[in-house]
Amino acid sequence: MNKNQEKTKEALAKIEAAVENIRTNEDWLQYLAFQAKFYRYSARNVLLIRAQNPEARYVKGYKAWRELDRFVKKGAKGIAILAPCIKKVEEYKEPADKSEYQDKKGEKVTKNVLVGFTVKYVFDLADTDGSDEHLPILVKGLSGNSADEQALYKQLEAVIAAQGHIIREVTGTASKGSFNISTGVISIRSDLEALQRIKTLLHEYGHAVDFAMNPDENISRPHRELVAESVAYIVAHRLGLDVSRYSSGYLASWGGEAGELAVVADTAQKVAMKIIDKLAESEDFAFLI
């Protein structure tokens, strides 16, 4: 086993241990808040970053920091992440017309195939010096008040509606919200406060995106609910909102295995990234990137 293979094995062991250490709802919310800061990084790499530096705020590679007019401090210790190793493989595509015997090979195509992982290093903002000019707004800080939250809900509603979803206000229901898979309609209870409405809307939109990305009917309801609740928490946290008091104890009541929790984390990251990227296309949410 070469040095890189040893480092990769060590990184994978840290990820596995990090998943095993998520035992309570509070543990899960802390992980999700961390994921929100690094929403473009895979769930596995976020777990790995957090295991090495739980105080990390914003990470980039050495060259990427230089491009932002910041410099890695002398002696700073890098944070290991896993980068995919991609190999180009050529193969022949079968001809579409198979009605007659073909003595020719089909069209040659080149595919990218994942063959493993290698360890790369990134550095946290705290380990750099230089200009703050090019840092994202969310790293500098974002705040809001009740009026802002009400306006934010309307902005979210507009973006989600533009994706083809009808958003309806409902009364007389015990549930705060719902998503109809057949019609794409999202229902939100009309008597909720602004912050709860935002969190509920993100939860139901999380369901919509999750079902579109993962239509497998065998995925359990508890799994779906944990994904949607996690997505809502990640996106809300990315928006600068604290919705922890609105988050139910989904993890405590879920009862899944650690291995499945890793799948939930991976799915939640992918769904949240898709939502955040879609929001960022709007001028109202350009600060998200």
N, C-alpha and C positions, 0 to 999 in steps of 0.2 A: 504494500500500500504506500503510494507516494505521499508527499507532504500535503498536497491539496486535497487528496482523498481523505486524509486524516482530519483535516480542518472541516471538510464537508460533513463527515460522520459526526464530528463534535457539534457542529451547528444543528444537525438534524436531531441529535440527542437533546439539545437545549430546547428545541421547539416542542418535542414530545413532553419534556418535563414541564414546560410552560403551560401546555394544555392540561396536564394532570393537576396543576396547581390552581386551576380555575374550578372552585368548589362551591362558591356562593354567588348569589345575585350581585352582591357588591363587587366581587372579583370580576364578574362578567362585564358590569358597567364600566369599571376601570379600564378593562381591556378595550371596550368599544370606544371610550373617550380617546384612548391612545390611537386606535385605528382611524378615528376621524382626522387626526393630525396628519396621518400618512395614508390617505385613502387610496392613492394610486399604487401603493405597495401591497403585495399579496398578504393574505392573512398570516402565512407562515413567516414572512419576513418581518411583519409587524410584531409577532410574538418573539422573534429573534432579537429585534432591536430593543424591545421592552425588557427582555431578559438581561441584556447587557447594560442598558442605560434607561431606567424607567423615567428619568427626568428629561429625556430627549424631546425637543420641540419641533425641529425642522432639520432634515438631514439631506446631504448631497455629497457627491464624490469630490475629490480634490480639484479636478479641472472644472467641474460645474460651479464650485464656489468661486473660482477665479473669474468665471464669466459673469458673476454677480458682483464683481469688484470687492470680494472678500477673500481672505487668506487664512488657511489653516494654521493655527498656532504651532510653533515649534514644540515637539514632544507630545502633541495631542495623540490620543489613542483612538484608532479607527474602530468603527462598529462593523462587525462582519455581517454580511447579508449573502443570500444565495442568488447567483445569477445563472440563468439557463444556458446550457451549452447546446447550440443548434448546429446540426450538420445538414448540408444540402445533399439530397439523394435524388438521382435521376431514375425514372421508371417510365414504362410505356403504357399509355392509356389505351384500353381496348377500343377498337373501332365501333362506332354506333351501329353500323349496319352489319349484322351477323347472319344475314340471310344466305350468304354464300361462303364457301371456304375461302379464308383469307390467308395468303402466303406472306403477307406483309405485317410488320409490327405496327402497332398503333402510334399515335402521336406521342413524342417524347415530352414528358413534363418534369419539372423540377419541384420537389417538395422539401419543406423545412421540417426536419425531424428532431424532436428533443431527445438527446442522448445522455443527459445527465445535468449536473449542476457544478458550479465552481464558486469559490468564495471570493467576494469582492468587498471593498471597504468603503464606508461612507463616514462623514463627520457631522456631528451635531453643531447647530448654530453657536452654542456656548463655546465651542472649540475653535471659533473663527473670530477674526477682527476685520474691520473695514467698513465700507459704506452700507447704510441701511436703505438706501434709495430704492434698490430693486427687490427688496423683500416683499412677499405677498402681504396684503392688508391684514389677513387673519393672523399673521405672525406678529405684526405690530400691535394688534388689538382691535376688537370690535365690541361695541356695547349697544344696548337697545332699551327701550322702555315699553310700556303697555301700548302706547299709540303706534310705536314702531312695529310691535308684534301684530297688531291688527292689520297694519298696512302690509306686513310680510305675508300674512295669511292670504290676502287678496292677490298678491304677486305670485305666490305658490299656486293658488287656485287657477290663475290665468295660464301659467306654464303647463300645468297638468291637463287642463281642459284642452289646450292646444294639441295635446297628444291623442285626442279623440275620446277622452273620458268625460262623461257627464257627472258633475258634482252636485248632489242634492242635499238640501238641509231637511232633516226629518225631526219629528217630535214623538213623544210617547214611547220611546224604546229604551230598554235597559242598556243595550250596547252603545258605546260611544261612536262607533262607526262600523261600516261594512263595505265589502267589495263584492260585486256580482260578477262572477267569472263569465257568464253567458252574455251579459249586456255591456260589461265594462263600466257600469255605473258605480260611483263611489258615493256612499251616503255618510253624512256627518251630522251628529245631533246638534240642533240649533242652539241649545242652552249652554254650550260649553264656553269656557273662557278662552281668550285668544291663544294663549300658549298651549292649552290642551287641544284646541282645534288644530293647531299646526302639527303637534305631535301625532294626533289621530289621522290627519290627512296624509302625513308622511308614512304612517303605518299601513294605511290602506293602499296607498300608491306603491309601497314596497311590495305588497301582495300582488298588485297588477304586474309589476315588472318581473317579480319572481316567477309567477305563473307563465309569463311570456317566455322567459329564459329557460325555465325548467318545468315543462308541461307534464312530466311523469305523474300519473295518477296514483302511483304507489307511495309517493312521499306523504308521510303522516301529517295530520293536522298540527300536533304539537311542534313538529319540525318547522312547518310553515309559519306558525305563530312566532316562534323564537326568531326566525329569520326576519320577519316583518318588523317585530319590535326592535330588533338589533339595528336594522336599516334605519328606522325612524330615529333611533338614538344617535347613530353615526352622523346622519345628515343634519339633524338638529344641532348637534355639537359643532359640526362644521360651520353652521350658520351663526354660531356664537351663542346658542341658547342652552340653558340648563334645564333639561326636562327630566332629571333623575327622579324628582318627586312624583312624576306622572307615569314612571315606568313600573309596571307590575312585576311581581316576583316570578317571571316566566321560567328562569333557570331553576329555581327551587322546585317548581311544580312539573318541570319537564321530564326528568328522570331518565335522560338518555345517557349513553356511554361517552367517555372522553373521545373515543375515535370518531363518533358521530358529531360531537361538538366541534371538532376540527372541520368537518364538512359544513356545518352551519356557519362557522366563522368564514370559511372560504366563500360560501354562497353570499353571505351578507356583505362581504367586501365587494364582490363583483356587482351585486345589485346596487349598493350604495354608490359605487363609482359611476355606474351608468346614470343614476339619478343626478348626482352632483354635476357630471359633465353636461347633462341635458339642461339643468338649471343655469349653468354657467354660460350657455349660449344666449341667454337673455341679458340685456343690459342691466336689469335690476340685480342680477346675481353674478355679474362679471368678477366680483371680488373673490369668488369661491376658488378660482384657480390660483 
